[in-house]
Amino acid sequence: MKRLSILLLAALFTAALHAPASAGQDTPATGAGDVAAPAVQPGAGFEGRVVWEGQVVAGAHVYAYKSFDDLLNHRPSAVSTATADNGTYKMDLPAGKIFLVAKKLAAGEADGPPAVGDYYSFQGSNPVTVVAGVYTHVGFALVKKDSEPLYTENPDQGSGTLTGVVTYMGEPLEGAHVSLFLDPDSDFRGMGYSSAPPTRKDGRFRVDFLPQSDYYVIARKRASGAGSGPLTDGDSFGYYVDNPVPVKDGKVVKIEVEMLSKAGEIGKDDSLFRNTGTQVAGRITDKKGNVVKGVYAFAYEEKVMAHKRPSFISREVNDDGRYVINLSKGGVYYIGARSSYGDSPGIGEWYGRYDVTADHSVELKTGGRVDGVDISVEQILP
């Protein structure tokens, strides 16, 4: 009898080992304060190709960050698998805005600052929008980090100097505009804290009498020759690989900023202008009903439409003055138009706001389109 009892207990113990766990067993508990991560939706995210000097790059990774602070501190929320032999990648992400960077690091997949000899690309349209149910095409052209910033003595011991050369495909680039930003709050749009005159034929630039601080160095060259405005195909963009650059009192720091073609960086269409299915459209004219060339429409998610970049913009109006703003989702947006970009409207600029509603707002649902949002602009005079 005793032997039978022992055998029964052994059988029950073995059955318990192989039985499926009941609800709550071997499952991490979720505390009351835990916040569920945004759901990753298969079929939504980014896909594209990574290249260097026109050649596809295998073994690179694309890193996605929820904020610029995460980007700066190398805390990606997602990392793509290594790019294939043809340079392509694809990654699923939750809907919303995200910052993207592509890297090929000798150290491997783990995120970190690029070393000399590594490859890097900051997506010039950051932050970009993940649209639900859509793989947005975002390509990257890498730059190679060839050197560290070089510091030498500055005759002026009370301030610092930032100097260097802007290149494109390894050659000095003339006519590039170099801007310095103290922080990323404007997403590096607008004039920034300081700027250098357009680069000379040798691609060189120089900014003197800088207070000691860290500066983000951004270079742009627009095919039109303009100093401001959204970049379009044929324009060039440069984000210095070691941003931000420490400028020190009594020192001259020398760097090289490599530019990339806007078309090469993002493919044929910027994600800002890609058809999302949620759109505001209309026509922009002056007070007499004439089309004004070079203006575009913008949408803010907040009522205050100044001192910072808009959330969404259109391309410049067509010959009929028509525009389309693609939005990531439905909601209330505050609509206006202007001929410049970035800071508050200045003298000589064309500017206007949608005036059918008192607060210049338009409301629509995700997947909806509102037409006839016409805007009248006038030139700001002294």
C-alpha positions in Angstrom: 0.0 0.0 0.0 2.8 2.3 0.9 4.6 1.5 -2.3 1.3 2.3 -4.3 1.0 5.7 -2.6 4.5 6.6 -3.5 3.9 5.7 -7.1 0.7 7.8 -7.2 2.5 10.8 -5.8 5.3 10.4 -8.4 2.8 10.2 -11.2 1.0 13.4 -10.0 4.3 15.3 -9.8 5.3 14.3 -13.3 1.9 15.3 -14.7 2.2 18.7 -13.0 5.6 19.3 -14.6 4.1 18.7 -18.1 0.8 20.4 -17.6 0.2 23.7 -19.4 0.5 26.8 -17.1 -2.8 28.2 -16.0 -3.6 32.0 -16.4 -1.1 34.0 -14.4 1.5 31.3 -14.0 5.0 31.9 -15.4 3.7 35.3 -16.8 5.3 38.5 -15.7 2.9 40.6 -13.7 2.0 44.1 -15.0 2.1 46.7 -12.2 -0.5 49.4 -12.0 2.0 52.0 -13.0 3.3 50.2 -16.0 2.6 51.8 -19.4 2.1 49.5 -22.4 4.4 50.2 -25.3 2.8 51.4 -28.5 1.7 48.5 -30.6 3.9 47.7 -33.6 1.6 47.2 -36.6 2.9 44.9 -39.3 2.7 46.7 -42.6 3.5 50.1 -41.1 7.0 51.6 -40.9 9.8 52.3 -43.3 11.6 50.6 -46.1 14.3 51.8 -48.5 17.9 51.5 -49.5 21.2 52.5 -48.0 24.0 53.7 -50.3 27.4 55.3 -50.2 28.7 57.4 -53.1 26.1 55.8 -55.3 26.9 52.2 -54.4 24.6 50.0 -52.3 25.7 49.1 -48.8 25.2 45.7 -47.2 25.5 45.2 -43.4 24.2 48.7 -42.4 21.5 49.2 -39.8 18.7 51.8 -39.5 18.0 53.0 -36.0 14.7 54.5 -34.9 14.4 56.8 -31.9 11.3 58.2 -30.1 13.0 61.5 -29.4 16.1 63.5 -30.4 17.4 63.0 -26.8 17.2 59.2 -27.3 19.1 59.7 -30.6 21.8 61.7 -28.9 22.2 59.2 -26.1 22.1 56.1 -28.4 18.8 54.7 -27.1 17.0 53.3 -30.1 13.5 52.0 -29.8 14.0 49.7 -32.8 16.9 48.6 -35.0 16.5 47.1 -38.5 18.1 43.9 -39.5 21.3 44.4 -41.5 20.8 45.7 -45.0 20.7 43.0 -47.7 23.3 42.7 -50.4 21.2 45.1 -52.5 21.3 47.7 -49.6 17.6 47.3 -48.8 16.0 47.3 -45.3 12.4 47.2 -43.9 11.2 47.8 -40.3 7.8 47.7 -38.6 7.1 50.6 -36.2 4.1 52.0 -34.3 2.3 55.0 -35.9 3.6 58.4 -35.0 6.7 60.6 -35.4 10.2 59.0 -35.2 13.8 60.0 -35.7 15.9 57.9 -38.1 19.6 57.4 -38.5 21.5 54.8 -40.6 24.9 53.6 -39.6 27.5 51.0 -40.5 29.8 50.6 -37.5 32.9 48.4 -37.3 31.8 47.6 -33.8 28.7 45.9 -35.0 24.9 46.4 -34.5 25.1 47.9 -31.0 24.3 51.7 -31.2 27.0 54.2 -30.4 29.0 57.1 -31.8 30.7 56.5 -35.1 34.5 56.0 -35.0 36.9 57.1 -37.7 36.2 54.8 -40.7 32.5 54.2 -39.8 29.6 55.4 -41.9 26.7 57.5 -40.8 23.5 59.2 -42.1 21.1 61.5 -40.3 17.7 61.5 -42.1 17.3 65.1 -43.3 13.5 65.1 -42.9 13.6 64.1 -39.2 11.3 63.6 -37.5 9.5 61.5 -40.1 6.0 60.1 -39.7 5.0 56.4 -39.5 1.6 56.2 -41.2 -0.7 53.4 -40.2 -0.9 50.7 -42.8 1.9 52.1 -45.0 5.5 51.4 -45.5 7.0 54.9 -46.2 10.0 54.8 -48.5 13.0 56.4 -46.8 16.4 56.0 -48.3 19.8 56.9 -46.8 23.1 58.1 -48.4 25.9 57.5 -45.9 28.9 59.7 -45.2 32.2 58.3 -44.0 33.8 59.7 -40.9 37.4 60.5 -41.9 38.7 62.4 -38.9 37.9 63.8 -35.5 37.5 67.6 -34.9 40.8 69.3 -34.8 41.5 71.9 -32.1 44.2 74.6 -32.3 45.0 77.8 -30.4 42.9 80.9 -31.1 44.5 84.4 -30.7 41.2 85.5 -29.1 41.3 83.8 -25.7 37.8 85.1 -24.8 35.8 83.2 -27.4 35.9 80.3 -29.8 36.0 79.9 -33.6 34.4 77.1 -35.7 35.8 76.7 -39.1 36.0 74.0 -41.8 35.2 72.9 -45.3 31.9 71.7 -46.8 32.3 68.9 -49.4 30.1 67.0 -51.8 31.2 63.7 -53.3 34.7 64.4 -51.9 35.0 67.8 -53.6 34.7 71.3 -52.0 31.2 72.8 -52.4 30.7 76.5 -53.2 27.6 78.4 -52.1 26.6 76.2 -49.1 24.9 77.9 -46.1 26.3 76.7 -42.7 24.1 77.3 -39.6 24.8 76.7 -36.0 22.1 75.6 -33.5 22.3 75.5 -29.7 19.6 72.8 -29.4 17.4 70.6 -31.6 14.1 72.2 -30.6 13.4 73.6 -34.0 14.4 70.4 -35.7 17.3 72.4 -37.3 14.9 74.5 -39.4 15.2 78.3 -39.6 18.3 80.5 -39.2 19.7 79.0 -36.0 21.9 80.8 -33.4 24.6 81.9 -35.9 25.6 81.3 -39.5 28.5 81.7 -41.8 28.5 83.5 -45.2 28.0 81.1 -48.1 31.1 78.9 -48.7 33.7 80.0 -51.2 35.0 78.0 -54.1 37.2 76.1 -51.8 34.2 75.1 -49.7 35.5 76.8 -46.6 33.5 78.5 -43.9 34.3 80.3 -40.6 32.3 81.6 -37.6 34.3 83.7 -35.1 33.5 85.1 -31.6 31.4 82.2 -30.5 30.6 81.8 -26.8 31.9 78.5 -25.3 29.1 76.0 -25.9 28.1 72.9 -27.9 26.8 73.7 -31.4 24.9 71.6 -33.9 26.3 72.2 -37.4 23.9 72.0 -40.3 24.7 72.8 -44.0 22.3 73.4 -46.8 22.5 74.4 -50.5 19.4 75.1 -52.4 19.5 74.8 -56.2 17.5 78.1 -56.4 20.2 79.9 -54.5 17.8 80.8 -51.7 19.0 80.9 -48.1 15.8 79.5 -46.6 12.8 77.3 -47.4 12.0 73.6 -47.4 14.6 71.5 -49.3 13.4 69.9 -52.5 14.9 67.5 -55.1 18.2 68.8 -56.3 19.1 70.6 -53.1 21.8 69.4 -50.7 21.9 68.8 -47.0 24.6 68.1 -44.5 24.4 67.1 -40.8 27.8 67.0 -39.2 28.6 63.4 -38.1 29.9 64.4 -34.7 27.1 66.8 -33.7 27.1 68.7 -31.4 30.5 70.2 -31.7 32.1 71.6 -28.5 33.4 75.1 -29.2 35.9 76.2 -26.5 37.2 79.7 -25.4 40.7 80.3 -26.9 40.4 77.5 -29.4 39.8 77.1 -33.1 37.9 73.9 -34.0 38.1 72.6 -37.6 35.7 70.1 -39.1 34.6 68.7 -42.4 30.9 68.6 -43.3 29.9 66.3 -46.1 26.7 67.2 -48.0 24.2 64.8 -49.6 21.8 65.3 -52.4 18.2 65.6 -51.2 17.1 63.2 -54.0 19.9 60.7 -53.0 18.9 60.9 -49.4 15.2 60.4 -49.5 14.5 58.9 -52.9 12.0 60.6 -55.3 9.6 61.9 -52.7 10.1 63.4 -49.3 8.0 61.7 -46.6 6.7 65.2 -45.7 4.9 65.3 -49.1 4.0 61.7 -49.5 0.2 61.0 -49.9 -1.1 59.9 -46.5 -4.8 60.0 -47.5 -5.4 62.6 -44.8 -5.2 66.0 -46.6 -6.0 69.7 -46.5 -6.1 71.3 -49.9 -6.9 74.7 -51.4 -5.5 77.7 -53.3 -3.2 80.5 -52.3 -3.4 83.9 -54.0 -2.8 87.6 -53.2 -5.5 90.1 -52.2 -6.3 90.6 -55.9 -6.7 86.9 -56.6 -3.3 86.6 -58.4 -1.1 83.5 -57.9 2.0 84.2 -55.9 5.0 82.0 -56.9 7.1 80.4 -54.2 4.6 80.2 -51.4 3.5 77.1 -49.6 0.9 76.2 -47.0 1.6 75.0 -43.5 -0.3 73.3 -40.7 0.3 73.7 -36.9 -1.1 71.4 -34.2 -1.2 74.4 -31.8 -2.9 77.7 -32.1 0.3 79.7 -31.9 1.6 79.8 -35.5 5.0 81.5 -35.0 8.5 81.2 -33.6 8.8 77.5 -34.5 8.5 75.2 -37.5 5.1 74.0 -38.6 4.1 70.4 -38.0 3.3 69.8 -41.7 3.9 71.7 -44.9 2.9 71.5 -48.6 5.1 71.8 -51.6 5.3 75.2 -53.2 2.0 76.1 -55.0 1.6 75.0 -58.7 0.9 77.4 -61.5 -2.7 77.6 -60.5 -1.8 78.4 -56.9 -3.0 75.1 -55.6 -1.5 73.2 -52.7 -2.0 69.9 -50.7 -0.9 69.3 -47.1 -0.5 65.6 -46.2 -1.2 65.0 -42.5 -0.3 61.9 -40.4 -3.8 61.7 -38.8 -7.1 63.5 -38.3 -7.6 66.3 -35.8 -7.7 70.1 -35.6 -5.0 72.0 -37.5 -4.2 75.7 -37.8 -3.6 76.6 -41.4 -1.6 79.4 -43.1 0.8 80.2 -45.9 4.1 82.0 -46.4 7.1 82.3 -48.7 9.9 81.6 -46.2 10.5 79.0 -43.6 11.5 78.6 -40.0 11.4 81.8 -37.8 8.7 84.4 -37.5 7.7 86.1 -40.9 10.1 88.9 -41.9 9.9 92.0 -44.0 9.3 91.3 -47.7 7.8 87.9 -47.1 4.4 86.8 -48.3 2.3 85.7 -45.4 -1.4 84.9 -44.7 -3.7 82.6 -42.6 -6.9 80.8 -43.4 -9.6 83.2 -42.3 -12.9 81.4 -42.7 -12.7 80.3 -39.1 -11.8 82.8 -36.3 -8.8 80.7 -35.1 -7.7 79.7 -38.6 -8.5 76.1 -37.9 -9.7 73.1 -40.0 -10.9 69.8 -38.5 -10.9 66.5 -40.3 -10.9 62.8 -39.7 -8.1 60.3 -40.4 -8.4 59.3 -44.1 -10.5 62.4 -44.8 -9.7 65.3 -47.2 -10.9 69.0 -46.8 -10.8 71.0 -50.0 -11.4 74.7 -50.6 -9.1 75.8 -47.7 -8.2 79.0 -49.7 -5.7 81.5 -48.2 -5.0 85.1 -49.1 -1.5 86.3 -48.6 0.1 89.8 -48.6 3.6 91.0 -48.5 5.0 92.2 -45.1 6.2 95.8 -45.6 8.5 97.9 -43.3 
